[in-house]
């Protein structure tokens, strides 16, 4: 028996049209969690037993493509202390809390780009968040497992045994050197169940020099050579898996673009290279840029990283200067550096820095799906048998995930306030928030 729910939307944001469509009736299957139909209505044609959101602006569920559920805000505890002093059990419990906060903030899908020392806990968490009766409330959860680094480049780093990786056996990511080890690491993580591969393509490798040369210690340099990067990217693609790269320096970014990286995170120095920006804007480029503005802004607000925040703003301006829509963007704040549940800060900053709100909302919904999946619609036949993360999301249309968010306010005039005023949340046809209150 087909169980359905009907939602009345006073206006519905369409990320393909980049506009608000008035008076929409959304019919949802409670059996499959998919949208069955979207059509116009008139006041004399209202069907019975509807969820009335005519007083709200309805948008597709938000998507954050760069979170770390196993981290919490650095203003509470430093990264190093979280990784070395908080047990795996504590970090996992915190991750469940972060998942709930994220969903109630209107984010129905996320991509977690690394457990940061929490081993394979993301794979188990994904299971707990999935299915028609998830064990805990949270968003659709795409994982990148342990992330991959080169030996000696990443933390945590102990203060006694300088040549030993990690602290007390805890490492922030998986180390691999040479093409063979890089291939092995990618294969191992895919075999473990990762949805994505994440690499640190550059990093402040020489951080041990902080005491004597802080500027050199803080400088990001390449962590992998060309053949290693090629092995990492080609192996992921061979298995049909996408790969994301932490990268800030232009020289490294150019190599990544040449090799076909799927997702570029941070890109802090893009403003120094018109060539790199033009490459991103070229029609043949398939790389999605994720600027993570919120992370740099948050660090600057705490009194550090002001230079990085300035560079982030300048690079984002260079991206916009190419023409809105010329470069594929998605919204990912590196959430975890700042509190979970405040994910909308990334969209707010994009609008504050001059991006049209319609495009930002597109990047934060449909753009997230296009980033995570490549925008490949598997078709709507028997999607209910393919699992939570196989259905298309990021737009409200027939055959797509019934992920809906109701916002109180005017997006055109009060964007920052409105995207944070989440009154209603539905994920996969199930209501999690109504009237501003948690339902489940």
N, C-alpha and C positions, 0 to 999 in steps of 0.2 A: 504493500500500500504506500503510495506516494504521499508523504507528509510535507506540507509547504508552509511557508511564512511569507507575508506580504509587508513591504516597507514603503511608506509614503515619504518621498523626499521633496521638500519645497524647492530645492535646487540640487542638482547632482553634477559634480565636476567630472568632465570627460577629458582625460589626458591626451587623447588623440586630437580632439577638436580644440583643446586649450581654452575651454570655456565652461561656464555653468549653464546647465540645461534645466529649465524650470519644470516643475510639476511632473515628476517621474515616479512611476510605480514599479518597484523591484520585487519580483517573485523568486523565492529561494526554495530549493529542495533541502529539507532537513535530513533526508536520507543520504544524499551525496555531498552536501555542503557546497553545492554549485548554484550559480544564478541560472534560473530557468528562462526568465524573460525580463526585459526592461522596456517600458512603454509609457506614453503620456496618459494623464488622467484629467478628468474634470471633477468639480466638486459634487456633481450630481451622479457620478459614476464610481463612487468609492466602494470598494468591496468590503465585506465584513471581516472582522478579526484582523486588523492591520496594526502594524507598529507605526504610530504617527510621528514622523520626524519632519513635518512641514515647517516647524519653527527653526530647524537646523539646516546647515549646509552639509550635505552628505558627500564624502570623498571616498575613493578606494583606500583600503588599509595602507598606512604608511609603511615604507621599507627602509631599513637602515642597513647598508651593505658593509659597514665596518664597525662591529662591536667586539667586545671581549667580556663575555658573561662571567668569566672566572677572575676578573679584576674588579675592584671598586675604586672610587675616586681617589686620586693621588693626594687630594687635600686631606683625606682621612688617614691613609697609610701609604708609604712610598711603595713603588713597584718592587724594589728589592726585598722589603720587609714582608710584603704580601706573599712573594714567591718562596721565601726561605723560612718564614716564621708562622705562616698560617697553614694548618694541616689540609690535606686534600679533602677531608670530610667537611671542614669549615668552608673551604672555597666552593665546594659543590653545593652546600646548603645556601651559601650566598648567591650562587648562580641561579638557583630556583627563585629566589626573591627578586633577582634582577629580571628574570623572565616575566614574572607577573607584573612588575612595574612597567616594563617595556610594553606589554600588551595593553595595559590600562591607559597608557599614554597614546594609544592609537596605532602602535607599530605591530602589525600582524605578520610581518616577515622580517628576518634578519639574517645576515651572514656573519658568522663568528670567525674572525681571522687569526685564530691561534689560542690555545689554552694557556700559554705563558707559564709553563711548568706544571700544569695540572694534568699532564699526561694525556690519556685518551678519554677523559671524563666527558668531553663534548659528544662523543658518539653515544654514550649511555644517556646523556641528557636529552639528545634528540629523540630517542625512543620514548622517553617519559613525556615529551611534548607532543607526540604524534598520535594519530588515530582518532576515531570518532569520540572516544572517551579518554582523553589524555589524562595521565596521572596527575599532572600539575598544569595550571594555566600558563600559557606563554605563546609566543609567536611561532610561525613556521621557522624552522631552525636549520640553516645550512652551515656545515662545519668545514673547517680547514685543518683540524687536528693540531699537530705539534708545531707547525711551521718549520722551515728549513733554513739553516744558517751555515756559514763556514766556521771551521774550528777557530776558537779564540776570539771571535768577533762579538759574541753576544753575552749577556749576563745570565744568571748572577755570577759575580766574580768575588772569590774569597779574598780575605786580607792576609792569609798566611801562606797558602800553597798557590803561588802565582801561576804555575803551569798546569794546574788541574782545572778541567772543565767543571763549572757549576760549583755549588756549595752543598756538602753533605749528600752528594748524589743527585741533587736537584738541578736540572738545566732548564733554561727558558725556552729552548727550541732544540730541534734535532740537528746535529752537526754533520756535514757531508763535505768531502773534499775530492776533487777530481771527477771527471765525467762518470766513471763507474759507480762511485759512491752516490753521486747525485741521482743517477738512474735508480739505484737500489732504494734510496730514501723515498723517492716519489712513488715507486711501486709499492713499497711497504705501507705508506700512508693511504694510498688508494685501496690497498687490500684490507686495511683496518677499517675502511668505511668512509673516508673523507669525501665530502662533496666537492671541495676545492683544494688546491695546493697553494700554500702561501710561502713566499721566500723573502728574505731580507737581502736585497740586491746591493745595498750600501748601508753603512752603519759607522758610528764612531769607534772603530776597531781599536784605536790606540788610547782607550780611556785610562789605562794605567799611568799615563803621563800627566794626569790632572795636577799632581803636586808640583810639577816643575814647568809644565807647558800647557795650561788650561785650554788655550785656543786650539792647539794641535790635537789635544785629547778630545775635544768636542767636535772635531771636523769629520763629517761623513766621507768615507772612501769606499771604493768598490770592494765587495766581499768575495765575489766569484769572478773568474775570468770568462772570456767569451765562450770557450768550449763547455765550461761548466753550466753557464746560463742556457746555452743551446740544448744541452742534455736535459736540464730540468724542464724547460718549456716543451721541447719535442716529446719527451716521455709522457708528460701530462696529457698533451694533445693526442698522442697515440692511443691513450686509454679513454679518450673522449671526455677528459676532465679539464676544467679551466684552471688558470693559474694567475694569482695576484702577486704583485711585487711591491714591497716597501721600497721606495726610491725617492731620493731628494735631489741628487746631483745630476746635472745635465748630461755629462758623459755617459753615465750609467743609463739614464732614461733613454737616450738615443739608441743604445744597444738593445734595450728591452723592446722598444718600438720596432726596431729592425727585425727582431726575432719573433714578433707577434704576441707579446704579452697581452693577456686578456683584460687585466685590471691594473691600473697604476694608482698606487696609494701615496698621497702627500704631494709629491712633485714640487717641493718647496722652491727650487731654483729655476722653475720654468720661465720666469720673467726675464732671465738672463740669456735666453736663447730663442730668438724668433723662429729659427729653423725647427726646433722641437715642437713649438706651438703650432706651426704650420703643418707639421707632420700629423699631429693629433687631429687637425682640422681637415686633413685631406680625405676625399671620399673613400679611398681604399683602406684607410685606417679603421680597424675594428676594436681598438683599445678604448675602454671606458675609463674616464678620469674621475677619481674620488679625492677631492682636495682636503678633506678632514679639517676644515676651518675651525670647527668647534674645539678640537683638541688644542690647537695653538692659541686660540682666544682664551681658553680656560687657564692654560699655563701662564699666559701673560697677565691675566687677572689676579693670579696668586703672587705676582711680583717677579716672575722669571720668564725667560723666553720671549721678551718683547721684540727682539730682532727677528725671531722666527715668525711671529705674528705679522710683523710688517711685510716680510717676504711672502707669506701666505696670501695676504691681501693683494700685493702687487702681482703675484702670479695669477690669482683669480681674475684680476682686472685684465690681464693679458689674454686670458681665455675668453672673457666676454667680448674683448675687442675684435676677436675673429668673427663675431656675429653669433647671436644667441641661436643655438640649435646646430651650429656647425660642428661642435665637438660633443661627443657622447659623454654625458655626466650622470652620476648617481650620487645620492646623498648618503654619506657615511661619516659620522663624526669622530671615529675612534672612541666610541662610547665605552666608558670604563675608565678612561683618563679623567672624565668628569662623570657625574652621577647618572646611572641608568634611570630611565623615566624622563630624563631631560633631553632626549634624543632630538627633539624639534629644534634645538639650538642651531643645528647645522643649517636647516632651512631658513631660520630667522636671519642668520648671518649672511646667507647668500642674497636675500632680499635687501638687507641693510647695505650690502656692498654693490647694489645696483642691478641685480638680476630681476627680470620681471617675475612677479609672483606666480603667474600661470606656468611659466617654464620651471620654476623651482618646485612647484607642486607636481609637475610632470616628472621631474628628476627624482622626487621623493616617493613616487608611486610606480608608475609604469617604467620609469628609468631604472628603478631597482630590480624589477623583474627582468628587464632586458640585460642588465648587468649580470645578474646571478645565473640566468639560464641562457643568455644569448638571444632571448626573444623567440625561442623556438617553441611554437605551439604544437604540442603533440597531437592535437585534434581533440574533439570533445567526445568521441566514441569511447565508452567504457572508462572514462577518466576516473570514475569512482573506484575502480579496481587498481589504480596505479599508485595510490598513496598520497599523503598530504603534500609532499614537495614535488609532485609530478604535474600538478594542475597549474594552469596559467593564473597569474594574479597581478594586481596593479592597475586594473581597469574593471569597471562594473559593466559586464556584458554577458549575454547568454553563453553558458559553457565554461565560464571563468569562476574562480573561487569567490564565494560569497563572503568577502572580507570588506566590511563597511565601517566607516567612522563618521559620527555625527558631530559637527563643530558648531559652537555657539558664537556667532559674530560675523563680521564682514571681512572676507579675505582681501578684498581690494583696498580697503582703507585701514584695517587693523590686522594685518597679517600676523604679526608676532603674537598678539593676544589671542587671535582666533585659533591658530594651530595648536595652541596650548590649552584651549578651552574644549576639551574632549568630553562630550556628554554621553556618547553612545559608541560602543565597540562590538562588532560582530566579527567572528573569525570562523570560516567554514560553516556558516549558517547558525552558529551558536552564539547567543548573546552573552557577553562577559561584563558589559557595563551599560547601564541605562539610567537616565536622569542624573548622570554624573556620579553614580554609585556603583561599586562592584556588585555584580549579580552572582558570580561563581568564584 
